[in-house]
Amino acid sequence: MTTTTTTAPAPLTRSESGSLLGQTMALVGLTAGVFALGAYVGRNLPGGWTWGALIAAIVVLLSINGAVARSEQLAVGLLFGFGLLLGLSVAPAVAAYANADPQAVWEAGGATALFIAGFGTAGYATRRDLSALARWLFWALTALIVFGIVLVFVQIPSGALIYSIAGLVIFAGYTLLDFQRLRRGGDIRTAPLLAASIFLDILNVFLLLLSLFGGEESPR
């Protein structure tokens, strides 16, 4: 009888960790740029196309994980495609906010930058293992999605406000967790996957803050 043993990836050196941070955040910035392009191009897309773009974005996101092990260039290409498709999927909603209250869009963008910078720095710097948060965050996010579906059919007093605040709490946790994963990453090739995760944190925080800052001017 033979046995096999697996060893955990060796922790990154300080230099490697810095390289992973720089590469990942550069990819996040580029993905944000591609997303903005998609949001501009798709601002007049009909609803059916935006749903199609969202489904395609989910498929591409799932493909990034497999691509990381095969080709870094393929993973980066899929990451940019993911950003573009997400931009297309939310373009009409963002355009509606921008037409109703342009200042709300800028305020949400600035607040998102501060939110991610604060919680990202805390997550990257903390020595406490936050991995146990992952399960709780998953179930909290699942409950939030269910609550959001209920809000579509049932009028709940301050339901939208509750949804936005709860969402911000959940994505504060995901931001802490993802930036700690970034510091503890065991392979520089995971940069595209980490970038996709962090970009999703940023996008969700932006949309949640946009709904708060939009207030009564929010598109229906």
Buried (B, 14 or more C-beta within 10 A) or exposed (E): EEEEEEEEEEEBEEEBBEBBBEBBBEBBEBBBEBBBBBBEEBBEBEEEBBEBBBEBBBEBBEBBBEBBEEEBEBBBBBBBBBBBBBBBBBBBBBBBBBEBBEEBBEBBEEBBEEBBEEBBEBBBEEEEEBEEBEEEBEEBBEEBEEBBEEBEEEEEEEBBEBBBEBBBEBBBBBBBBBBBBBBBBBBBBBBBBBBBBBBBBBBBBBBBBBBBBBEEEBBE
